[in-house]
Amino acid sequence: MKTLNGKLALITGGSSGIGLALACKLFASGASVVILSRGQQRLDEALKIIESFRQNPAQKLSALSADVSDAPGIARALTELKAKVGVPDLLINCAGVAKPGYAELMPLEDFRWMMDIDYHGTVHVTQALLPDFIARGSGHIVNFSSLAGVLGIFGYTAYCGAKFAVRGYTDALRSEMKPRGITVSCVYPPDTDTPQLAWENQYKPFETRTIAGSDKPLSADAVAESILRDIRKDKIAIVPGAEAKLIYFAATRLGGLVYPLMDILVRQASKKKAAIAAAHPDTENS
């Protein structure tokens, strides 16, 4: 199992949620950390939190304000990063957004928004650093897909499209980079208790909420701990949580057998929605 002590990690989306939890745990393990996200105020607040986990004076801690969907801006930010602290040993592409809704009601702008941040954002950062990783002959790239990147989830057409794209890009990249000494992993996290999840909950269709039922999201700390444990083991597919592992197994190993089960869950949710609508005709269950 490899050590992360003394390594340099770059985490996109590192000012909140899983990204911030990863930054804190990496810093606590003795790594140097750079976090990247758009809002400078949130970056400044995150740096104060991460600093409290410092293990030694030699550790570097800094932040970059940049938008992962802006390829030229990312290129400039990473050029600055390399000049100041060097090429990261570990790149974690954690930046992402999700907005659910019924497919026919989703504006095209939302599809583009999620693809630009979730998929193109991952590609922009990775491709900008890839020549440096290749020249050095080492490094670890960790991209975030989702369980919605292995199984189509009701209400998440736009998000699934972006996260399936991340999965495909990462899988092909792994094949190309392994002979060059570079490890590439893909994370498939379940619902995690983050500000992003709290925001997207307001947009979930009735069926999506019903299928999820009383499932309790994992904490960002628990997910981050699981991810770092598997990064140390150089795992290709990183799936935090026992329930997520079961869903991942069903989606990737059972083939078409998973679809009848999903269809049953959707039918049950739709019947429940219809029953509520019949009992309360003035209530909208969207």
C-alpha positions as CSV (number, residue, x, y, z in Angstrom):
1,M,0.0,0.0,0.0
2,K,1.5,3.3,-1.1
3,T,2.0,6.3,1.2
4,L,0.6,9.8,0.5
5,N,2.9,11.4,3.0
6,G,5.1,14.0,1.2
7,K,3.1,13.9,-2.0
8,L,1.4,16.8,-3.8
9,A,-2.3,16.5,-4.4
10,L,-4.5,18.8,-6.6
11,I,-8.2,18.5,-5.8
12,T,-10.8,20.2,-8.0
13,G,-14.0,21.0,-6.2
14,G,-11.9,21.1,-3.1
15,S,-13.7,23.9,-1.2
16,S,-16.7,21.8,-0.1
17,G,-18.3,18.4,0.2
18,I,-16.2,15.3,-0.7
19,G,-13.4,17.4,-2.1
20,L,-12.9,19.3,1.1
21,A,-13.1,16.1,3.1
22,L,-10.4,14.6,0.9
23,A,-8.3,17.7,1.3
24,C,-8.4,17.5,5.0
25,K,-7.6,13.8,5.2
26,L,-4.7,14.2,2.7
27,F,-3.3,17.1,4.7
28,A,-3.6,15.1,7.9
29,S,-1.7,12.2,6.2
30,G,1.3,14.5,5.5
31,A,0.5,15.4,1.9
32,S,0.8,18.9,0.4
33,V,-2.6,20.0,-1.0
34,V,-3.9,22.5,-3.6
35,I,-7.6,23.0,-3.9
36,L,-9.3,24.4,-7.0
37,S,-12.8,25.8,-7.3
38,R,-14.5,29.0,-8.6
39,G,-15.4,31.0,-5.5
40,Q,-12.5,32.7,-3.7
41,Q,-14.4,33.2,-0.5
42,R,-15.2,29.5,-0.2
43,L,-11.6,28.7,-1.0
44,D,-10.3,31.0,1.8
45,E,-12.7,29.4,4.3
46,A,-11.7,25.9,3.2
47,L,-8.0,26.7,3.6
48,K,-8.6,27.6,7.2
49,I,-10.3,24.3,7.8
50,I,-7.6,22.3,6.0
51,E,-4.8,24.1,7.8
52,S,-6.0,22.8,11.2
53,F,-4.9,19.3,10.0
54,R,-1.3,20.3,9.3
55,Q,1.3,17.6,10.3
56,N,4.6,19.4,9.6
57,P,5.8,22.9,8.5
58,A,7.1,21.6,5.2
59,Q,3.6,20.8,3.9
60,K,2.4,23.2,1.2
61,L,-1.2,24.4,1.2
62,S,-2.7,26.7,-1.4
63,A,-5.8,27.4,-3.5
64,L,-6.6,28.2,-7.1
65,S,-9.7,30.1,-8.2
66,A,-10.7,28.8,-11.6
67,D,-13.7,27.3,-13.5
68,V,-13.1,23.8,-14.7
69,S,-15.4,24.4,-17.6
70,D,-13.1,27.2,-18.9
71,A,-10.3,25.4,-20.7
72,P,-8.1,28.5,-21.3
73,G,-8.6,29.6,-17.7
74,I,-7.7,26.1,-16.4
75,A,-4.5,26.1,-18.5
76,R,-3.4,29.4,-17.1
77,A,-4.2,28.3,-13.5
78,L,-2.3,25.0,-13.9
79,T,0.7,26.8,-15.5
80,E,0.8,29.0,-12.4
81,L,0.5,26.0,-10.1
82,K,3.4,24.2,-11.8
83,A,5.6,27.3,-11.6
84,K,4.9,27.7,-7.8
85,V,4.7,24.2,-6.4
86,G,5.4,21.8,-9.2
87,V,3.4,19.0,-10.9
88,P,1.0,17.2,-8.7
89,D,1.6,13.5,-7.8
90,L,-2.1,13.0,-7.3
91,L,-4.9,14.6,-9.3
92,I,-8.4,14.3,-8.0
93,N,-11.1,15.6,-10.3
94,C,-13.9,16.0,-7.8
95,A,-15.7,19.1,-9.2
96,G,-19.2,18.3,-10.3
97,V,-22.8,19.4,-10.4
98,A,-26.2,17.6,-10.6
99,K,-29.7,18.8,-11.3
100,P,-32.4,16.2,-11.7
101,G,-35.8,16.5,-13.4
102,Y,-38.2,14.9,-15.9
103,A,-36.3,14.5,-19.2
104,E,-39.0,16.3,-21.2
105,L,-38.9,19.3,-18.9
106,M,-35.1,19.6,-18.7
107,P,-33.8,22.7,-20.6
108,L,-31.0,22.0,-23.0
109,E,-28.9,24.5,-21.1
110,D,-29.0,22.1,-18.1
111,F,-27.7,19.3,-20.2
112,R,-24.8,21.5,-21.4
113,W,-24.1,22.8,-18.0
114,M,-23.6,19.4,-16.4
115,M,-21.6,18.1,-19.4
116,D,-19.4,21.2,-19.3
117,I,-18.5,20.9,-15.6
118,D,-18.8,17.1,-14.9
119,Y,-17.3,15.8,-18.1
120,H,-15.4,18.6,-19.9
121,G,-14.2,20.0,-16.6
122,T,-12.6,16.6,-15.8
123,V,-11.1,16.5,-19.3
124,H,-9.8,20.0,-19.2
125,V,-7.8,19.6,-16.0
126,T,-6.5,16.1,-16.8
127,Q,-5.4,16.9,-20.4
128,A,-3.6,20.0,-19.2
129,L,-1.5,18.0,-16.8
130,L,-1.2,14.8,-18.8
131,P,2.0,15.8,-20.7
132,D,3.7,16.5,-17.4
133,F,2.6,13.2,-15.9
134,I,3.9,11.3,-19.0
135,A,7.2,13.1,-19.0
136,R,7.7,12.2,-15.4
137,G,6.5,8.7,-15.8
138,S,4.4,8.6,-12.7
139,G,1.3,10.0,-11.0
140,H,-2.2,9.0,-10.1
141,I,-5.3,10.5,-11.7
142,V,-8.7,10.0,-9.9
143,N,-11.8,11.0,-11.8
144,F,-15.3,11.1,-10.2
145,S,-18.1,9.4,-12.0
146,S,-21.1,8.2,-10.0
147,L,-23.4,5.3,-9.5
148,A,-25.4,7.3,-12.1
149,G,-22.4,6.6,-14.4
150,V,-23.1,2.8,-14.4
151,L,-26.9,2.7,-14.1
152,G,-29.5,5.0,-15.6
153,I,-31.3,6.7,-12.7
154,F,-34.9,8.0,-13.1
155,G,-34.8,11.8,-13.2
156,Y,-31.1,12.1,-14.0
157,T,-30.9,11.9,-17.7
158,A,-28.5,14.9,-18.0
159,Y,-26.4,13.9,-15.1
160,C,-26.2,10.3,-16.2
161,G,-25.1,11.4,-19.6
162,A,-22.2,13.4,-18.2
163,K,-21.1,10.7,-15.7
164,F,-21.3,7.9,-18.2
165,A,-19.0,10.1,-20.3
166,V,-16.5,10.5,-17.4
167,R,-16.5,6.7,-16.9
168,G,-15.7,6.1,-20.6
169,Y,-13.0,8.7,-20.8
170,T,-11.4,7.4,-17.6
171,D,-11.6,3.7,-18.7
172,A,-9.8,4.5,-22.0
173,L,-7.3,6.8,-20.3
174,R,-6.4,4.0,-17.8
175,S,-5.5,1.7,-20.7
176,E,-3.2,4.3,-22.3
177,M,-1.5,5.4,-19.1
178,K,-0.8,2.2,-17.4
179,P,2.2,1.3,-19.6
180,R,3.6,4.7,-18.9
181,G,3.6,4.3,-15.1
182,I,0.5,6.4,-14.4
183,T,-2.4,5.0,-12.4
184,V,-5.9,6.0,-13.4
185,S,-8.9,5.4,-11.1
186,C,-12.6,6.1,-11.3
187,V,-14.8,6.8,-8.2
188,Y,-18.5,5.8,-8.1
189,P,-19.8,7.5,-5.0
190,P,-23.4,7.0,-3.8
191,D,-25.6,9.8,-2.4
192,T,-23.4,11.8,0.0
193,D,-24.4,14.4,2.6
194,T,-23.0,17.5,0.9
195,P,-24.3,21.0,0.0
196,Q,-24.6,19.7,-3.6
197,L,-27.0,17.0,-2.6
198,A,-29.1,19.3,-0.4
199,W,-29.4,21.7,-3.4
200,E,-30.4,19.0,-6.0
201,N,-33.0,17.5,-3.7
202,Q,-35.4,20.3,-4.4
203,Y,-35.5,19.3,-8.1
204,K,-36.0,15.5,-7.7
205,P,-39.1,14.1,-9.4
206,F,-41.6,12.3,-7.1
207,E,-40.5,9.0,-8.5
208,T,-36.9,9.6,-7.8
209,R,-37.5,10.6,-4.2
210,T,-39.8,7.5,-3.7
211,I,-37.3,5.1,-5.1
212,A,-34.6,6.4,-2.9
213,G,-37.0,5.9,0.0
214,S,-35.5,6.4,3.4
215,D,-31.9,5.8,2.3
216,K,-29.6,7.8,4.4
217,P,-26.7,9.5,2.5
218,L,-23.2,8.6,3.6
219,S,-21.2,11.4,5.3
220,A,-18.5,13.1,3.2
221,D,-15.9,12.0,5.7
222,A,-16.8,8.4,5.4
223,V,-16.8,8.6,1.6
224,A,-13.4,10.4,1.6
225,E,-11.9,7.8,3.9
226,S,-13.0,5.0,1.7
227,I,-11.7,6.8,-1.4
228,L,-8.2,7.4,0.1
229,R,-8.0,3.8,1.3
230,D,-8.5,2.6,-2.2
231,I,-6.2,5.2,-3.8
232,R,-3.4,3.8,-1.6
233,K,-4.2,0.4,-3.0
234,D,-4.2,1.7,-6.6
235,K,-7.7,0.4,-7.2
236,I,-9.2,1.1,-10.6
237,A,-12.8,1.2,-9.6
238,I,-13.5,2.9,-6.2
239,V,-17.0,2.4,-4.8
240,P,-17.5,3.8,-1.3
241,G,-20.1,2.0,0.9
242,A,-21.6,-1.5,1.0
243,E,-24.9,-0.6,-0.6
244,A,-23.1,1.3,-3.4
245,K,-20.9,-1.8,-4.0
246,L,-24.0,-3.9,-4.4
247,I,-25.6,-1.5,-6.9
248,Y,-22.3,-1.3,-8.8
249,F,-22.1,-5.1,-8.9
250,A,-25.7,-5.4,-10.2
251,A,-25.2,-2.7,-12.8
252,T,-21.8,-4.0,-14.1
253,R,-22.2,-7.8,-13.7
254,L,-25.8,-8.7,-14.2
255,G,-26.3,-7.1,-17.6
256,G,-29.9,-6.7,-18.6
257,L,-31.2,-8.4,-15.5
258,V,-31.0,-5.1,-13.6
259,Y,-33.6,-3.4,-15.8
260,P,-36.7,-5.4,-14.7
261,L,-35.9,-4.5,-11.1
262,M,-35.6,-0.8,-11.9
263,D,-38.8,-0.9,-13.9
264,I,-40.7,-2.4,-11.0
265,L,-39.4,0.3,-8.7
266,V,-40.5,3.0,-11.1
267,R,-44.0,1.4,-11.6
268,Q,-44.5,1.3,-7.9
269,A,-43.5,4.9,-7.5
270,S,-45.7,6.0,-10.4
271,K,-48.7,4.1,-8.8
272,K,-48.1,5.9,-5.5
273,K,-47.9,9.2,-7.3
274,A,-51.2,8.5,-9.0
275,A,-52.9,7.4,-5.8
276,I,-51.8,10.6,-4.0
277,A,-53.0,12.7,-7.0
278,A,-56.4,11.0,-6.9
279,A,-56.8,11.5,-3.2
280,H,-55.6,15.1,-3.3
281,P,-56.4,16.5,-6.7
282,D,-55.3,20.0,-5.7
283,T,-51.9,18.8,-4.7
284,E,-49.1,18.6,-7.3
285,N,-46.7,15.7,-6.9
286,S,-43.8,16.8,-9.2
